[in-house]
Amino acid sequence: MFFSRKSSKPSAVIQCVVDYLSSYCVLEKDDVLPWCSEDNGSVIITFPFANQTQWPFIKAGMQDALAHKKLNAGLTLKTKIQAGQTAKPAVTNIRNIIAVASGKGGVGKSTTSVNLAFALMQEGARVGILDADIYGPSVPIMLGNISERPQTADNKHMQPLSAHGMVANSIGYIVPAEDAAIWRGPMASKALSQLINETLWPVLDYLIVDMPPGTGDVQLTMAQQVPLTAAVVVTTPQDLAIADAQKGIAMFNKVNIPVLGLVENMSFYQCAACGHKEYIFAKDGGNLLAERYGLPLLGALPLDVRIREHAGSGKPLLVSEPESPLAEAYRDMARAVSFELATTVPVAAAQGKNIKGDPIAFNPLDNN
Ligand SMILES: Nc1ncnc2c1ncn2[C@@H]1O[C@H](COP(=O)(O)OP(=O)(O)OP(=O)(O)O)[C@@H](O)[C@H]1O
C-alpha cells in the first residue's frame, strides 16, 4: 500500500513527484518513494539506475505536474547505482558484473557489448569492459588500441587500458590470438578469473563482460566462476539464432544468474534514403522469445553499415556519432539494462564492502 511503511505521510510535493515517477517508470509508488527526499523545500531524486540523458524531460514533466497542483519545489536529480546480489563474493571495486552472451557466434555480441558499455557511460554510470571472448577477442580492435599492453607495477596486477574514457582489459592484449584459440576449457575459464581478479579496476558501477559465443562447458564454467550479477542475451531474428539464444537463457537459468532480457541485433534494415524498414531475416523473433520466457526485449538494433564501420575503425558508434538516432537506440537499450538490474535484482547485503577506491588515477565521472 502506498506509503504504508512510512510512519508520517510524505509532503504534497513528494507525493506529486512520487506519482509522476511511478507512472513514468511503471512502478508502484512504494517502489519509487525511497528514491525521493526533501531538503529545505527542494526535492532530491536519486535514481538507482543510469538515465541521465532523460533528466531534462523528467525534470520538465515533474515541474509541470507540480505546477498543475499549484506546488513549487527545486528538483535535484542524482544517480546512485547499488550492487546487485551475487552468489560469489564481489570483485574489488566492481558493483555489478553483466555478462553479454549469445547462443551462437557472429550475432553481434561484441559490437553490442562495446556500444552498451559506452551508452551506459553516457547515461552517467562508471563503466568498464572485459573481453572474455577468449577464442576471438575483438574489443581491442573496436577500441582501437590493439597494440597496447596492460602495465604492471608488481608483476601480479595489471592496470586496465583506457580508450575513449572507458577502462578495458582483454585476453587479446595479453596473449597472441593463435595461442588462446587452442586453449581448452579449464585454461580458458582460469584466464577469465585472472583477467577479472588481477586487473586494478577503478570503482565501477558496471563491468560489461563480452562472453565467448555458445553455451558449452567453457561458457558454463565461466558463468559459474565469476560473480556475475546478471546476463543479457544477444540474438538475431533468424530461427536458428533464436533457438541458440534459448539455450543461452537456459544456461544462465541453470547457474542461477538472472537474465535481464534479450537484445535483438540486426533486427531490421532501414533505408537511409527513404527511411523504410525492411525485416530482412524475420520479424518479431526476439519479441516472441522474450514473451515465451517472460523476459523484456531490452533493445532492437538495426543492421546498419555505420555500426560495422565504426566498430572496425577503433571508434565505436557511440563515440564517433553520439548524437545519431542509432546511438540513441543503444542508449535506450542501456537504460533498459540498467533499469531492469536495479528493479529486479535484489541489492547485495554487503553493499559497498568491496569498494576500496581507485587504485589508479582514473575516474571518468569523479564529480558525480
Ligand atoms: N547492427 C549491426 N549492423 C551492422 N553490422 C553489425 C551489427 N552488429 C554487428 N555487426 C558486424 O557483424 C560482425 C560480427 O559482429 P561481432 O563481432 O560483434 O559479433 P560476435 O557475436 O561478437 O561474434 P563472435 O561470435 O565471433 O565473437 C562484425 O563485422 C560487426 O561489425
The ligand as a Gaussian input file, in Angstrom:
#p B3LYP/6-31G(d) Opt

LIG

0 1
 N       23.809000      -3.993000     -36.011000
 C       24.807000      -4.211000     -36.862000
 N       24.816000      -3.656000     -38.089000
 C       25.834000      -3.911000     -38.967000
 N       26.871000      -4.693000     -38.699000
 C       26.923000      -5.268000     -37.480000
 C       25.916000      -5.056000     -36.499000
 N       26.249000      -5.759000     -35.372000
 C       27.414000      -6.372000     -35.651000
 N       27.822000      -6.091000     -36.902000
 C       29.018000      -6.613000     -37.593000
 O       28.872000      -8.033000     -37.657000
 C       30.131000      -8.671000     -37.459000
 C       30.058000      -9.601000     -36.232000
 O       29.863000      -8.793000     -35.078000
 P       30.537000      -9.151000     -33.679000
 O       31.989000      -9.404000     -33.820000
 O       30.106000      -8.101000     -32.726000
 O       29.775000     -10.492000     -33.384000
 P       30.007000     -11.561000     -32.235000
 O       28.687000     -12.167000     -31.980000
 O       30.708000     -10.948000     -31.090000
 O       30.958000     -12.553000     -32.980000
 P       31.880000     -13.700000     -32.344000
 O       30.939000     -14.764000     -32.019000
 O       32.789000     -14.042000     -33.465000
 O       32.562000     -13.131000     -31.163000
 C       31.133000      -7.541000     -37.287000
 O       31.715000      -7.286000     -38.549000
 C       30.290000      -6.352000     -36.848000
 O       30.877000      -5.110000     -37.203000

